[in-house]
């Protein structure tokens, strides 16, 4: 009788460990990564802005607007890391806007 109880305890421990493992794995697989809705400026030298956005913006557009909100330039975003060259633009304040679907990230740049 004692041998049966001991085997039952061992089986129950294995079942509990298996259930805990399955719950952990299923929770990890359904967890969605938090989307970063901001641009990180990595470098701002020699009239070149080097920035990074979240991967969810790949396939969206990068647009450059002047201070009067006129579209100066636009292009498709193919990578998370992007460079925008302001060396041929006149001095002034510019807005860099990255858009995909309903998500938008923007930041300003002052060309002196």
Secondary structure, DSSP 8 states (H G I E B T S, - for coil): -HHHHHHHHHHHHHHHHHHHHHHHHHHHHH-------S-EEEEEETTEEEEE--GGGTTSEEEEEETT--EEEEEE--SSEEEEE-TTS-SEEEEEEEEETTEEEEEEEEE-
